[in-house]
Amino acid sequence: MTNRVPVILDCDPGHDDAIAILLAAKHLDVLGITTVGGNQSIEKVTANALKVVELGGLAHIPVARGMSRPLIREPRHAASVHGETGLDGHDFPEPRTPLDPRGGVAFIVDTVMATDGVTLVPTGPLTNVATALRLEPRIAARLAGISLMGGSAGVGNVTPVAEFNVWVDPEAADVVFRSGVPITMCGLNLTHQATAGPAEIARIRTLDNPAAAAVADLLDFYRGTTGRLSGRNVAYIHDPCAVAAIVDPALFEFAEMHVAVELRGQETYGMTVCDARFLGAGERAAELARAAGAPGPNVRVAMQIDHARFFDLLCETLASYGRTGGQTQE
């Protein structure tokens, strides 16, 4: 299924971010890629974004370097998961594609103000998006929506209740969740269902093209680090879920909830607090929420994914990159 929705990918590549870029480029109208410090430093994740666009022959997509650190916290990175480069596991050539001269925040503001119906797809900390909303509040009304990977309607991964992207910059996440922009959230409760074990990685490798080979290498490395931390012999394909939710929403089951970001709790800082009290109440849900003094839903939370169809979409997309691989040529 192809749906040429205009999007900006806001990411911190990152193994799963790299796959999200390759997936989005074949199905959506990618207006640009903005980077944000998260999985690794801003220098490394920006270089990684350029490596991925060159791998896929996508150097026509502008890449703009965004914010290097959270709004108020010290930077936190995930070298233990993504390695020292942020894309350990595959030998990428050094990128040659120049960056867009604008910063990532300016790129978001300029593009949204100039283009109707843009959807933001953040798959890293929400620092760029929050800063853009603060710098130019009018973009909130112009955006078609935000489809993000972050948070959780259940367990966390860096604390018992906080997911990495939100935990890195909870204050930015709070700005975004309060913005009034329609939000789809693919959190850990969903993305822990989107896995690649040895059989799935072998299937990708049989596609026998440079993009698929790179993804298989990345997933083998990523499976090693995430498997060590989770006790499961799988890689979690988190970030492509936020893309797939636009490409083919029928892959998912969603629930409308109010989601808030916890900013003060000693044990719960960075938690996405998802109000599921009124799920299943049907038409009475809004009435019950009002009676309880609860705010109405502000987020469409992804709850279930059809893993088989999701993985078919991923493999069909990687196969479309072809045997020539799409490496940028001189």
N, C-alpha and C positions, 0 to 999 in steps of 0.2 A: 504494500500500500504506500502510495506517495502523496504527500500533502505539502505543497510548496509554501508553507507558512514562513513569513520573514522572521528570522530569529537572530539574536546575538548570543553567542556562547560565552559565558563568563566562567573561567575555569582555572585550575591550578595543576596542570598535567605533571605527574600522576598517570598510573597505568590505566585506570578505568576512564579517566578524562580523555586519554588518547583514543580509546575505542569510541567514546561518545562523539568526538570530533568526526571520526571516519563514518559513523552511522548518520550523523546529522547532514553531512555534506552530500550524501546521496539522496536524501529524502526531503530536505528542507531548504529554504532559501537563506543560506548563512550569510548575513550581511557583514559579519566580522567576528573576531575572537578577541576577547579581552582577558588578560591574565591577572591573577591576584596571588599574593603570597599565601601559602597554605601547606600543601604537601611537601614543598621545598621552598627555598628562597625565591623571591621574585625573579632574580636573574636566571635561576635554573628552570623554573616553570615556564618562563617566557621563551627560553631557548628550546624547551621541549615542545611548546606549541608550534614553533617554527619547524622543528624536526618532523612533527606529525603532518603538517600541511605539505611539506616537501615529499614525504613518504607517499602521500595520497595524490600527488599532483594537484594540490589545492592552493598553490601559492598566489592565486588570484584573490583569495580571501584575505582581507587585511587583518593583521594581528597588532594589537595595541597593548603596551605594558601598563598595568594598573597599579593598585596600591600595594605597597610592600609590607605593611603592618596593619594590625587591627586598629579600630578607632581609639581605644584607650589602653589596651593590654599590650604586653610584650609579645613579639611574634612566637609562634609555636609551629614546629614542622614535624613531619612524619618520616624521617629517614629510616626508622626501624621497619617501616612498611614498604616504602617506595624506593629505598636505597639512596645513595649519596647523590646521584644525578636526578632523582625523582622519576627516572624511567630506566632503572637498572634491569638488565636481562636481555637487552638487544643492543647491538652495536650500530648506533645511528651515526651517519656523517655529521660533521658540524654544519649547522644551517647557514645558508647564504642569503636567504630572503630578508629584505630590510623590513623593519618595523614601521607601522603607521606613525607619522610624526606626532600625532596627538596622543595624549595619555589615555588610559583605558576609560576613566570616568568621563572625560570630554568626548571620547568616541561614543559612549552610550548616550550621553545627552544630545549630541549633535545628530546622531542617527535616529533616535526616537522622535526628536522634534521635527525631523525632515521626512519621516516615513510613517505612514499610517499602519496601525495594526501589528506592531512589532511585539514579539514575545521574547522575554529574556529567559535564558536557560542557564542559571547559575549552578555549577557543580563543585564549587569550592566555598570558602568563607564569603559572607555576603557584604564585605567591606566596600567593594566598588559600587554595588547596587545601592546600598544605603547612602553612600556619599553622593551618588548621582541624584537620588531622590531629595536629598537635602539641598544640593546645589541648585537644582531646577525642579521644584515641586510639580510643575506642570506635566512632567513626564508620566506621573501616576495616572492621570486621566487619559493619556495618549496610548499607554501600553494596552495590548490585548490581554496580556497576562504574564505570569511568571511560572515556569515549570522548573522546580528546583530539586536537587538532591541534597537532603540535609534533614536533621532532626530525626525523630522517631516517635511512633505511637506506642512504644514499648521500651525495650532494653537499649542502653547506650553502648558505646564502644571505647571511649576514653575515660568515662566514669560509668557507674552503674546505670545512669539515666541520661547522660549527655552524649550526643553524636559529635564527631570531630569537627565538621564544617561549622556547626552552630557554636560549639564550645570554643573554637579559636576566636570568634568575634561575636559573642552573644549580644552585645549592644547594637551591632549592625543588624543582626537577625531581628532584633526587636523592632528596629525602624522599618524593616521590610514587612514583617508580619502585621504591623499596625498601619501600613500604607494605604489600605483600601484597594490595592491592585488585586485582581483575581489570582489566587495562588493555587497551584497544584504541588503537593509535597510528596516526594518519593523518599521516605525515610527508611531507617534500618529495618523496621518491621516488614517493609516491602522488599528492600534490596537484598536482605539475607535469603530471600527465596530465589534470587537471580544469581545462580552459581555456575562455575565451570570447573569440573573435576578433570581427571586424566582423560576420560572418554571424550568429553566435549572439546578439550584442547586438541586432542588428536584429530577430531573431525575438522577443526579449523585448519590444522596443519595440512590436511589432505587437499585443501583448496589450492595449494601450490601456486601462490603468487606472492610477491614481496610484501604487500600489506597484510595478508593473512599470516605469512611466516613471522612477521614482526609481532603481530598480536599474539600468536601462539607463544613466542619467546617471552613476551611481557607477562602473559598469564601464567606461564610456568614459574617465573620468578615470583610473581604476586601470590600464587598459590602457596609457595613456600613460606612467605612471610605471614600472610593472613592465616594459613593453616596452623602455623606454629602458635599464633596468638589465640585462635578460636578452637583448636583441637579438631577441626574438620579439614579434610584433604581437598579443599576447594578454594578457588578465587571468587570473591564477591564482585559481581559486575554492577557496582552501584550506579555510577554516573550515566551509563547509557539508558537507564530506566527513565530519567527525566526527559531524554530525547524521545524514547519510544512512546511516552505518554502523549506526545504531540503527534507522532507519526501514525500510531495506531492505538487510540484510547481503548479499543475493544479488548486489548490484551489485559486490561486491568479491571479490578473492582475498586470503587472509590466510596468513601464516606465523607459527608459534610460535617465538619467539626469546627469549634472555635479552638485555635491554637495560640498560645502565648509563650513567650520565652522567659524563663526564670533568671533573674539578674541578681538576686540577693541571697538565695539559699546556700548555706555552707556546704551541704551535701548534694544540692540539686542545681548548682549554677550551670547555666547553659542547657538545661533541660527544655524540650518543647512539651509544654503541658497541653495535652489533647483532651478536650472535653467530650467524652463518649457517653455521657450519662443518658442522652436522649435518643441514641441510635436505636432503630427498630420501632420507634414510637409513631412513625408514619406522619400523617397530617397533624397529629397532636404534638409533634416535637417542638415546634416554635412556641406553642401555648405553654408547654411544660417548662421550657427554658425561661420564658418570661416570668412564670410563676415562681421559679427558683431564683430569680434575679440574675440569671446567667446571660452573658452576651451571646448574640447569634453567631452562626458559623462564619468564618472568614477564610477557611482553607478547605480545598478538596484533597483529602488524605488518601493516598493509594494504599490499599489494604491487601490485595491479592494480585498475583501476576500469573498468567499462563506461561509457565517456564518453557514448555516445548515450543510454542509458537514464537515466544520472544527469542529463543535461541535460533530458530529457523530464520527469523528476520535478520539477526546478526550475521549468520552464515551466508545468506543470500546477498546481503550487502557487501560483505568482504569479498565474495566471489566476483562481484561486479567490478572490482578494481582491476581485474585482468592480470594476465601473466607478465605484462610489461611493468606492472607495479605502480606506474604513475610517479616515479621519482622525478623531481624537477631536473630538466635537462638544460644545459647551456645552449 
